[in-house]
Amino acid sequence: MPNELRLLVEIMKMKNDSIESFKEFLTNTDWELFLQLAMHHRVYPLIYSKLKKVDERLIPKYVIENLYQEYKKNTFKMLFLSGEMENLSRVFDENKIRLLFLKGPVIAFDIYGDISLRTSKDLDILVQKTDLNRVEELLLSYGYEREEFQDKVEKSKLHIAYFHPQKKIEIEIHWRLNLPPLKEPSFNELWNRKRVSTLTTYQVYFLGEEDLFLFLIAHGSRHGWFRLRWLADIDQLIRNKLISSKNRLSIKAYQHQHLGGKADLLIDHSLLLASVLMKTPINKEIHSLTAGKRSRKLTHLAIKYITVMGHLEINEAKFKKNQQSSIKSNLQWTFNYKFSLKSNLEKFIYLMKLLKPNSADIKTLKLPKSLHFLYYPLRPFLWFWRRTTNL
């Protein structure tokens, strides 16, 4: 990990205004890269809240000023999203449509007790799949437009995006929490365990404690934890004892009941990663979950993946020479992590898709329709042929 990324993590862990944990990382710091990493990981509000109390002689003034400006913009945005969240709750309620907010200001308030300490790009809403048509009609009448561009691989299976051109607000309507084949509770089960936020005047519903915890873990894992903000959420939930022995449901029993075997790996790996990077205190109820060999391997891959994604998004030249690698190598780490995270069934499906012929195979070797079945056994050879020809 670059010095600047390690510094970012250490500041996130900072307690009681003590700088001893990260003082050693302040020398030879590329502060421009530090700011870019804080933006990339979406943790700049949290970083500002910690550094504003630090001796100004240790941190360049322009760094604090930049963080403050971004912190201020985020606070206004979260207030604006809070207002829209309340309006949507009222409109949906009046039309007898049940909805649960998955992320956004309501989650920031629940986890941090302050909406200014967490960022949110849009509002994520969960509804019943049977209500999707009614939801779209309601949103269109309310001024939202369905975004034409949808990620065919993921979004078509998980959510639909809408954008309000005047308010400049994007919302995502979900009918599932996670991508299949990961199992999950029904909407009615989630609704029965819902909570009511005290952030707004009008009632706003969001996920119960266990449901939110497992949703955030599944979401962070699916994206490889490449933004530290997601790991900060897990750390905060555990430190605030929102997930503890007092919970109504045992996490272990709950995950098997609703999410299936893969949830074991997701939780084990996520908690171990939080413990390693954030020094998250794992209590006795879930401590044994982090012992698996596969979890340790995934944690190693995830830390590399977190570094690589910042590397790719910001600028390869910003990283120190002894930590640089080629784009090809970085993408290999991306594949290694995401493939290792898949269940055996998902790995099988993925490999079967690789064997499925595509247009490139047809261009490489044209066969009559009656012989198209031969593309399946020939695909590895055609792929190898294209690779060697290109080289």
N, C-alpha and C positions, 0 to 999 in steps of 0.2 A: 504494500500500500504506500502511495506517495506520502511524504511528510504532511502535506496540506490536508489530505483525507484523514489521516490519523489525528491531526489537530482538531478537525471538525468533530470527529467521534468523541474525543476527550472532552471537548467543550459541552457536547450534548449530555455527557455523564456528570458534568460539574455540579457539585452540591455545596451549599452554604458559602458561596462566593469564593471558594478556595481554588487557586490557580495552580497549586502544586502538581496536580495530575497532568497538566499540559504545558507547564513552563518550559520543559526541555524541547518542545516542538516549536517554540517561538523563534528560534534562531534559523537564519537562512530561509525564511518562509516567503514563498511567492504569494503575496496577498491578493493579487489579481486572480490567481488560480483558486485560492481559498474562497473568494467571493463567488466565483463561477461554480464551484462545487456546492456551496451553500444553496445557490439557486437551483442547480441541477437536482439536488436531493430534496428540495422543497422544505428545508429546515431553517431557512433564514429568520423566520419570526422567533423560533426557539433560541437560535444562536444570539440574536440581538438581545433577547431578554436576559441572557446570561452575561454577555460581554458589556452591556451598558453599566454594570456594577464593577467592572474590572478597572484597575488603575490605567488611565489613559496613556501613560508613558509606555505601557507594554504593547498596546495595539495601536497602529496608525489611526489618526483621526479620521481619515477619509474612509477607512474600512467601517468604522462605527456609523458614520454618516450615510454610507451606502446601504448598510443594513437597516438603518432607521427609516430611510425613504421607502424601501421595499416593505418593511414592517407596517408602515403607515398605509401604503396602498393596499396591502392585504387586509388590514383591519376594515377599511372602507368597503372592500369587496365582500368580505364575510358578513358585514352588516347588511349590505344590499341583498346578498343571497338569503340571509335570514328573513328579510321582508318577503322575498319571493316564495320562500319555503312556507311561510305562514299563509300567504295568499293561495298557493296551490292546495294546501291542506283544507282551506275553507271551501274552495271551488269543488274539489273532489268530494268532500263531505256532503256538500249541498246536492251533488249528483249521485249520492249513494255508492261511491266507488271507494273501496278500502285501499289505502296505500301505506307503505312503510318506507321511511327515509333510511337509506343505507349508509350514506356518507354526508359530507357537507358540514355546515355550522353546528347542526344538532350533535354530531359525533365529536366535533372539537370541544363543545361545551361539556359533553358527558365525560370525555377522557381527560381534558386539561383544565376544565372549569373556566376557560377563557377562550372565546372564539378567535382572538387575535393570535394565538400561539400555534395555530395549524392552518395550512393553506388548503384551498379547495378550488379546483378548476370549474366544476359544474355541480349539479344536483343529481344524485342517483336515487331513483325511486323504484320500489318493488311493488308490482300489482299482480293480481291473478291473471293467468294467461287468457282466461275466458273474457276478461274485461279489456283486452288490448284494443279492439275496434272502438269501443266506447271511449277509451282513454285518448285515442288518436283524434276522434271527432271533437272531444272536449278541448284538447290542446290546440287544434287548428282554429277553433272558434275563439280561443283565448289569445291568439296572435302568434302562436308558435308555428314553425315550418319544419317539416320532416327533412332531415339532411339527406341529400341524394347519395352522398358517398358513405357507404357502410362497408366495414371490413367483412368480406364474405366468409372469411375463415372463422372469425370469432364472434363478431357482433350479431350476425344473423342467428346465432345459436344462443345468445345471451341477452342482448338488449338492442333497442332502437334509439337513435339520437335525434333530438329536436332542438331547434335554435330559434330564439326570439330576436328578430332583426333590430327592433327598437331598444329593447332592454339589454341586448348583447349577452343574453344568458343562455347557456346550453344545459339541457337536462337529458338524462338517459333513463329510459323506461325499461326496467328489467322484468322478466317473468321467471328468471332463475337466479339463484345466488352464484352458482358455479357451473362451469362447463361440464357436460356429460363426458365420461360415464360416472363422474363423482356424484354420489347420491346425496340427497339433502331433505330436510323436513318439508312438509307441504306448507302452502301459504297459510292455511287455517291453523296449523300448529304454531307457525311463527307469529300469527296474529294473536293467538291466545297467550303468548308469552311477551307480547309487546310492552313497551314502556312509553310513558308520556313525558315529553321534555318540558322543563320549566323555563326554557330559554325564551319562548314566545308567549304572547297573551292568548292566542287561539291555540287549541290543542294540536300538537304535532307528534305523530307516532313514529317510533323507531324500534330497532331490534332489542330483544332481551339481552341480558349480560352474556350468557353462554353463546347465544346465536351470533352476537356481534363479534365476540372473541374468535370464534371459529371462522366466521366470514372474513375477518381481517387477515387471519392466518392463511386461508385458502387464496385470498386475493394477492397478498404479498408473495406467496410461494409461486403462484402462477406467473407473476412478473419477475421472478428471480430476486426479489428484494432490492432491485437496482436503485430504488430511492430509499434513503435511510428514514424518511418520514414514516414509512409503513412499519419499520422496526421500532421506531420511537413510540408509535401507538401501542404496540404490544408491551414494550417496556413500561409505559405509563399505566396501562391497565393492571399489570401485575403489581407494580409499586403502590398503586392506590388500593390494592387488595380488592379490586372489583372481580378478580378471578382468584378465589381462595377456597378453603375448606368450608366456608359458610355458604357457598353456592348451593342452590337447590338441587342441581344435578352434578353427578360426578362427571368430569370431563372425559374420563376414559370410557365410561358406560355410554355417555351421550354421543361420542364420536362413532362408536360402533353401531349404535341404534340408527343414526341418521346419515352418516357419511361413509361408512364402510371401511375396509382395511386400509385404504390409502391415507385416511385421516391420521392413522398412527404415525406414518412417516412425516406428514405435513406438520403435525404438532411437535413431534420429537425434534425434527430438524429446525423448526422455527424457534423453539425455546432454547435449543442449544446455541443457535446463531445469536439470539438476543443476549444470552449469558456470556458468550465469548466477546462480542463487540460492545455491548452496552453494560456489561456486568449486572444484568438483570437478576435479582434474587429469585431463584426457582424454589418454591416451597415444597414441603415433603410430599404433598399430594401428587405433584406432577414431576418431582425430581427424577424418579426412576425412568421416566419416558425418554430422557435424553441420552441413555446409555448405548443405544444401538450403533453398530459399526457403520451401517449405511448412513445414519444421521450425521456421523462425524465426517464421512466422505462428502456428503452434500454441503455441510457447513464450510468445508475447505473450498469446494467449488463455488459456493455462493459468495464468499469473500473475494475470490478472484473475479467473479462475475460483476460484483458491485464496482470493483476497481475498473474493470474493462469498460463497463457501460459509461462511466464518467469519462474515461479515456476517449471513447469514440464520440461522445456527444460534445465534449468541449474542444479539445485540440490535442492531437498526439504530441505535438512539439512542446506542449506545456509540461509534459511529464519528464522526469529526469532520465537521462540516457540509459542508465542501468536498469530502468524499469520499463523501457519501451519494448514493444514487440510489434510485429506486423499486424495489419488489419486481418489478414487471413488467420493468424494465430489467435487473435482476439475472438473472431467469430467461431473458432473451434471451441474455445472455452464456453461460449454462449450455448453451442449445441450440446456439449458435454453436460452442462448443468441441467438444461431443460429435458434432455433425454433421460438423465439419471433420476429425475423427479417423477417420471411417468411410472404408472403401475405396469405390471406385466401385460395386462390386457391392452393398455394404451400403447406400449412398445410394439406389441404384435400388430395392432391396427396401423401404427405408423409405418412399420416395415412393409406391411401389405400394400400400403399406398405407394411406397417407393417402387414396388414392382409393377404398379399399374402403368401401362403405356401412356405416353402423352404425344402432343403434336411434334415435338422434337424427334421422337423415334420415327414417326411417319415420314418426316422430312429426310431423315438419315437413310431410311430404307423403305421404298415404296412397295407395298405388297397389295395384291388384289384383295377385295373385301372377304372373299372366301377363305383367305389365309391370314386374316387379322389376328386370329387366336395365337399365331406364332410370335406376335410382339411380346407376349408375356415371358416365354422362356428366353427370347432374344434380348430383352431389355438390358440386362447387365452388360452384354457384349456391345450393344449399340451405345450405351453410356460410356463404356471404356473407349470405344472407337472415337467418339466425339472429344473426349478428354485428351487422348493422345494426338488427335489431329490438331486441336487448338494449341497444344504445346509445341 
